Amino acid sequence: MSRVCIFTGKRTSVGWTRSEKGARRDGGVGNKIKGRTKRKVKPNLKRLKIVVDGQTTMAWVSTRAMKRGLVIRPSKIKAAPAAAAAN
Protein backbone atom coordinates (compact mmCIF):
# COMPACT_ATOMS: atom_id res chain seq x y z
CA MET A 1 0.00 0.00 0.00
CA SER A 2 1.40 3.38 -0.97
CA ARG A 3 1.77 6.24 1.47
CA VAL A 4 -1.09 8.46 0.36
CA CYS A 5 -3.58 10.22 2.62
CA ILE A 6 -7.05 8.84 1.90
CA PHE A 7 -8.69 12.18 2.75
CA THR A 8 -6.44 14.84 1.20
CA GLY A 9 -4.49 12.82 -1.39
CA LYS A 10 -1.15 14.06 -0.09
CA ARG A 11 1.76 11.94 -1.32
CA THR A 12 5.54 12.07 -1.71
CA SER A 13 6.60 14.76 -4.18
CA VAL A 14 9.94 15.17 -5.92
CA GLY A 15 11.94 18.17 -6.97
CA TRP A 16 15.44 19.58 -7.13
CA THR A 17 17.80 21.13 -4.62
CA ARG A 18 19.99 23.93 -5.95
CA SER A 19 23.47 24.83 -4.81
CA GLU A 20 24.15 28.48 -5.56
CA LYS A 21 27.30 30.56 -5.56
CA GLY A 22 28.26 34.18 -5.92
CA ALA A 23 25.82 36.37 -4.01
CA ARG A 24 26.30 40.10 -4.66
CA ARG A 25 27.10 40.82 -1.03
CA ASP A 26 30.08 38.45 -1.36
CA GLY A 27 31.52 40.27 -4.35
CA GLY A 28 29.87 38.12 -7.02
CA VAL A 29 27.60 39.01 -9.91
CA GLY A 30 24.45 37.43 -8.47
CA ASN A 31 23.39 33.92 -7.56
CA LYS A 32 24.39 31.31 -10.12
CA ILE A 33 23.23 27.69 -9.95
CA LYS A 34 26.31 25.48 -9.74
CA GLY A 35 24.63 22.11 -9.24
CA ARG A 36 21.36 20.40 -8.55
CA THR A 37 20.31 17.15 -6.91
CA LYS A 38 17.01 15.29 -6.86
CA ARG A 39 15.17 15.33 -3.53
CA LYS A 40 11.98 13.90 -2.04
CA VAL A 41 9.53 15.84 0.10
CA LYS A 42 7.49 13.46 2.24
CA PRO A 43 4.16 14.52 3.79
CA ASN A 44 3.49 14.17 7.49
CA LEU A 45 1.42 10.97 7.44
CA LYS A 46 0.35 8.75 10.33
CA ARG A 47 -0.97 5.19 10.11
CA LEU A 48 -4.19 5.14 12.12
CA LYS A 49 -7.20 2.99 12.84
CA ILE A 50 -10.14 4.94 11.42
CA VAL A 51 -13.82 4.31 10.78
CA VAL A 52 -14.74 4.20 7.08
CA ASP A 53 -18.32 3.27 6.11
CA GLY A 54 -18.89 1.79 9.56
CA GLN A 55 -15.85 -0.48 9.35
CA THR A 56 -12.60 -0.01 11.29
CA THR A 57 -9.57 -0.04 8.98
CA MET A 58 -5.90 0.95 9.09
CA ALA A 59 -5.05 3.81 6.75
CA TRP A 60 -2.50 6.54 6.10
CA VAL A 61 -3.83 9.91 7.21
CA SER A 62 -2.17 13.31 6.97
CA THR A 63 -1.88 15.35 10.14
CA ARG A 64 -3.62 18.22 8.34
CA ALA A 65 -6.69 15.99 7.83
CA MET A 66 -6.56 15.10 11.53
CA LYS A 67 -6.45 18.78 12.53
CA ARG A 68 -9.36 19.62 10.23
CA GLY A 69 -11.52 16.93 11.85
CA LEU A 70 -11.89 14.76 8.74
CA VAL A 71 -10.84 11.63 10.65
CA ILE A 72 -13.27 9.58 12.75
CA ARG A 73 -11.48 7.33 15.24
CA PRO A 74 -13.09 4.15 16.61
CA SER A 75 -14.38 4.16 20.16
CA LYS A 76 -12.00 2.78 22.80
CA ILE A 77 -14.92 1.46 24.84
CA LYS A 78 -15.66 -2.17 24.00
CA ALA A 79 -19.24 -2.81 22.92
CA ALA A 80 -21.12 -5.44 24.89
CA PRO A 81 -21.58 -8.70 22.97
CA ALA A 82 -25.10 -9.15 21.60
CA ALA A 83 -25.56 -12.53 23.34
CA ALA A 84 -24.67 -11.13 26.75
CA ALA A 85 -26.97 -8.15 26.26
CA ALA A 86 -29.93 -10.43 25.45
CA ASN A 87 -29.65 -12.38 28.74
N, CA, C and O of each residue as an XYZ file, in Angstrom:
348
protein
N       0.843     -1.175      0.000
C       0.000      0.000      0.000
C       0.891      1.243      0.000
O       1.839      1.338      0.780
N       0.578      2.187     -0.877
C       1.401      3.380     -0.968
C       1.040      4.371      0.131
O      -0.056      4.339      0.692
N       1.985      5.245      0.419
C       1.769      6.235      1.475
C       1.059      7.451      0.899
O       1.692      8.428      0.498
N      -0.260      7.374      0.866
C      -1.095      8.455      0.355
C      -2.221      8.666      1.344
O      -2.857      7.704      1.777
N      -2.478      9.921      1.710
C      -3.584     10.225      2.617
C      -4.899      9.947      1.903
O      -5.107     10.407      0.781
N      -5.796      9.187      2.556
C      -7.048      8.837      1.903
C      -8.040     10.004      1.898
O      -9.030      9.964      1.167
N      -7.791     11.040      2.701
C      -8.693     12.185      2.751
C      -8.222     13.340      1.862
O      -9.017     13.917      1.120
N      -6.940     13.673      1.937
C      -6.438     14.841      1.202
C      -5.675     14.477     -0.059
O      -5.466     15.337     -0.914
N      -5.248     13.217     -0.200
C      -4.492     12.816     -1.386
C      -3.028     13.213     -1.349
O      -2.326     13.105     -2.355
N      -2.562     13.672     -0.193
C      -1.148     14.059     -0.092
C      -0.264     12.840     -0.298
O      -0.560     11.757      0.206
N       0.833     13.020     -1.047
C       1.762     11.942     -1.323
C       3.160     12.508     -1.435
O       3.343     13.725     -1.406
N       4.158     11.631     -1.562
C       5.539     12.073     -1.706
C       5.686     12.831     -3.019
O       5.217     12.373     -4.061
N       6.338     13.992     -2.968
C       6.597     14.756     -4.184
C       8.105     14.864     -4.376
O       8.872     14.749     -3.420
N       8.517     15.085     -5.609
C       9.938     15.166     -5.922
C      10.243     16.516     -6.533
O       9.370     17.182     -7.089
N      11.496     16.903     -6.418
C      11.937     18.171     -6.971
C      13.451     18.206     -6.994
O      14.107     17.165     -6.964
N      13.997     19.396     -7.049
C      15.445     19.582     -7.125
C      15.919     20.477     -5.993
O      15.227     21.413     -5.593
N      17.117     20.177     -5.478
C      17.802     21.129     -4.615
C      18.782     21.885     -5.495
O      19.286     21.337     -6.475
N      19.055     23.129     -5.158
C      19.988     23.927     -5.946
C      21.124     24.376     -5.051
O      20.894     24.847     -3.937
N      22.341     24.234     -5.529
C      23.465     24.827     -4.814
C      23.873     26.066     -5.595
O      24.164     25.993     -6.789
N      23.890     27.202     -4.912
C      24.148     28.481     -5.561
C      25.457     29.061     -5.078
O      25.954     28.704     -4.010
N      26.009     29.955     -5.868
C      27.296     30.561     -5.556
C      27.309     31.987     -6.094
O      26.716     32.282     -7.131
N      27.988     32.849     -5.378
C      28.257     34.179     -5.921
C      27.231     35.238     -5.612
O      26.854     36.000     -6.503
N      26.756     35.315     -4.363
C      25.817     36.372     -4.013
C      26.488     37.731     -4.147
O      27.701     37.835     -3.969
N      25.731     38.765     -4.456
C      26.297     40.102     -4.662
C      27.009     40.618     -3.420
O      28.035     41.290     -3.529
N      26.480     40.313     -2.247
C      27.104     40.820     -1.028
C      28.493     40.232     -0.818
O      29.297     40.788     -0.070
N      28.784     39.087     -1.487
C      30.080     38.451     -1.355
C      31.019     38.828     -2.492
O      32.071     38.211     -2.656
N      30.650     39.831     -3.277
C      31.524     40.269     -4.355
C      31.266     39.585     -5.677
O      32.042     39.748     -6.619
N      30.180     38.813     -5.768
C      29.873     38.116     -7.016
C      28.953     38.935     -7.905
O      28.697     40.108     -7.631
N      28.463     38.324     -8.955
C      27.599     39.012     -9.912
C      26.149     38.550     -9.803
O      25.364     38.745    -10.731
N      25.795     37.943     -8.682
C      24.452     37.429     -8.471
C      24.497     35.920     -8.320
O      25.488     35.275     -8.662
N      23.414     35.368     -7.804
C      23.388     33.916     -7.562
C      23.409     33.156     -8.877
O      22.631     33.445     -9.787
N      24.300     32.191     -8.969
C      24.387     31.309    -10.121
C      24.213     29.878     -9.622
O      24.783     29.506     -8.596
N      23.439     29.083    -10.333
C      23.235     27.690     -9.950
C      24.455     26.897    -10.398
O      24.804     26.882    -11.578
N      25.094     26.242     -9.442
C      26.310     25.479     -9.737
C      26.070     23.984     -9.713
O      26.953     23.223    -10.110
N      24.922     23.539     -9.267
C      24.630     22.110     -9.243
C      23.218     21.892     -8.754
O      22.620     22.763     -8.122
N      22.700     20.734     -9.049
C      21.365     20.403     -8.549
C      21.296     18.911     -8.306
O      21.972     18.120     -8.964
N      20.444     18.536     -7.324
C      20.313     17.152     -6.912
C      18.827     16.865     -6.693
O      18.093     17.704     -6.172
N      18.400     15.678     -7.095
C      17.013     15.294     -6.860
C      16.766     15.148     -5.359
O      17.653     14.729     -4.614
N      15.553     15.496     -4.922
C      15.174     15.330     -3.526
C      13.726     14.896     -3.445
O      12.956     15.087     -4.387
N      13.356     14.305     -2.308
C      11.977     13.900     -2.043
C      11.445     14.720     -0.875
O      12.150     14.955      0.107
N      10.206     15.145     -0.992
C       9.530     15.838      0.100
C       8.390     14.936      0.537
O       7.433     14.724     -0.209
N       8.494     14.402      1.756
C       7.494     13.460      2.240
C       6.479     14.174      3.127
O       6.866     14.974      3.978
N       5.183     13.898      2.943
C       4.160     14.525      3.787
C       4.164     13.916      5.172
O       4.695     12.827      5.389
N       3.566     14.632      6.102
C       3.485     14.168      7.487
C       2.265     13.250      7.606
O       1.153     13.707      7.872
N       2.494     11.944      7.404
C       1.417     10.967      7.443
C       1.538     10.078      8.674
O       2.641      9.764      9.122
N       0.412      9.683      9.204
C       0.345      8.753     10.329
C      -0.517      7.566      9.915
O      -1.490      7.729      9.178
N      -0.166      6.380     10.383
C      -0.970      5.189     10.109
C      -1.902      4.989     11.294
O      -1.458      4.708     12.407
N      -3.202      5.138     11.043
C      -4.191      5.137     12.116
C      -5.298      4.130     11.859
O      -5.565      3.742     10.722
N      -5.936      3.715     12.950
C      -7.198      2.994     12.837
C      -8.287      4.048     12.718
O      -8.426      4.910     13.586
N      -9.065      3.974     11.631
C     -10.139      4.936     11.425
C     -11.411      4.187     11.047
O     -11.371      3.014     10.675
N     -12.534      4.879     11.148
C     -13.821      4.305     10.777
C     -14.189      4.810      9.394
O     -14.340      6.013      9.181
N     -14.334      3.870      8.443
C     -14.736      4.202      7.079
C     -15.942      3.341      6.730
O     -15.848      2.113      6.730
N     -17.069      3.970      6.435
C     -18.315      3.268      6.111
C     -18.714      2.272      7.196
O     -19.200      1.182      6.893
N     -18.514      2.639      8.444
C     -18.895      1.792      9.563
C     -17.907      0.687      9.892
O     -18.109     -0.043     10.862
N     -16.855      0.545      9.121
C     -15.848     -0.482      9.352
C     -14.561      0.158      9.850
O     -14.183      1.233      9.384
N     -13.883     -0.495     10.795
C     -12.598     -0.007     11.294
C     -11.490     -0.545     10.407
O     -11.373     -1.756     10.223
N     -10.668      0.357      9.850
C      -9.568     -0.042      8.981
C      -8.324      0.750      9.348
O      -8.406      1.801      9.984
N      -7.167      0.229      8.937
C      -5.903      0.949      9.086
C      -5.675      1.742      7.799
O      -5.872      1.220      6.701
N      -5.264      2.989      7.935
C      -5.050      3.814      6.745
C      -4.028      4.893      7.046
O      -3.805      5.259      8.200
N      -3.409      5.395      5.983
C      -2.497      6.536      6.097
C      -3.324      7.810      6.082
O      -4.165      8.011      5.207
N      -3.071      8.678      7.076
C      -3.835      9.913      7.214
C      -2.851     11.049      7.456
O      -1.937     10.922      8.270
N      -3.039     12.162      6.748
C      -2.165     13.308      6.968
C      -2.562     14.020      8.254
O      -3.728     14.004      8.650
N      -1.589     14.642      8.896
C      -1.879     15.354     10.139
C      -2.772     16.559      9.871
O      -3.508     16.986     10.761
N      -2.723     17.108      8.681
C      -3.620     18.222      8.340
C      -5.070     17.743      8.331
O      -5.957     18.464      8.788
N      -5.324     16.540      7.818
C      -6.686     15.990      7.832
C      -7.141     15.742      9.264
O      -8.312     15.936      9.590
N      -6.207     15.308     10.129
C      -6.559     15.096     11.532
C      -6.931     16.412     12.197
O      -7.903     16.470     12.951
N      -6.170     17.471     11.928
C      -6.451     18.777     12.535
C      -7.773     19.353     12.046
O      -8.471     20.029     12.802
N      -8.123     19.091     10.790
C      -9.361     19.616     10.225
C     -10.592     18.847     10.685
O     -11.718     19.284     10.445
N     -10.393     17.708     11.344
C     -11.523     16.930     11.847
C     -12.131     16.010     10.813
O     -13.288     15.616     10.952
N     -11.380     15.654      9.772
C     -11.894     14.765      8.737
C     -11.844     13.297      9.165
O     -12.481     12.447      8.543
N     -11.088     12.999     10.228
C     -10.845     11.627     10.646
C     -11.791     11.258     11.782
O     -11.937     12.018     12.739
N     -12.433     10.100     11.681
C     -13.267      9.578     12.754
C     -12.562      8.361     13.309
O     -12.358      7.375     12.601
N     -12.188      8.428     14.584
C     -11.476      7.327     15.238
C     -12.492      6.387     15.874
O     -13.565      6.825     16.288
N     -12.162      5.092     15.956
C     -13.089      4.152     16.608
C     -13.120      4.392     18.114
O     -12.171      4.918     18.694
N     -14.220      4.001     18.728
C     -14.376      4.163     20.164
C     -13.449      3.208     20.888
O     -13.255      2.079     20.437
N     -12.866      3.641     22.012
C     -11.997      2.777     22.802
C     -12.790      1.928     23.789
O     -12.240      1.011     24.400
N     -14.070      2.225     23.947
C     -14.923      1.460     24.840
C     -15.435      0.244     24.080
O     -16.011      0.376     23.000
N     -15.225     -0.933     24.646
C     -15.664     -2.167     23.996
C     -17.181     -2.273     24.065
O     -17.778     -2.053     25.120
N     -17.800     -2.609     22.945
C     -19.235     -2.809     22.916
C     -19.564     -4.149     23.549
O     -18.823     -5.121     23.404
N     -20.698     -4.186     24.260
C     -21.119     -5.440     24.892
C     -21.518     -6.423     23.812
O     -22.155     -6.027     22.835
N     -21.165     -7.696     23.952
C     -21.581     -8.703     22.970
C     -23.097     -8.805     22.932
O     -23.756     -8.616     23.954
N     -23.653     -9.100     21.774
C     -25.104     -9.154     21.600
C     -25.715    -10.284     22.437
O     -26.819    -10.130     22.961
N     -25.017    -11.411     22.570
C     -25.561    -12.535     23.335
C     -25.642    -12.189     24.819
O     -26.610    -12.560     25.481
N     -24.660    -11.497     25.345
C     -24.668    -11.132     26.751
C     -25.740    -10.080     27.032
O     -26.345    -10.076     28.104
N     -25.972     -9.197     26.074
C     -26.967     -8.153     26.257
C     -28.388     -8.724     26.267
O     -29.277     -8.176     26.918
N     -28.597     -9.829     25.540
C     -29.930    -10.426     25.446
C     -30.315    -11.143     26.751
O     -31.500    -11.236     27.070
N     -29.343    -11.644     27.498
C     -29.654    -12.382     28.739
C     -29.987    -11.495     29.846
O     -30.270    -11.963     30.949
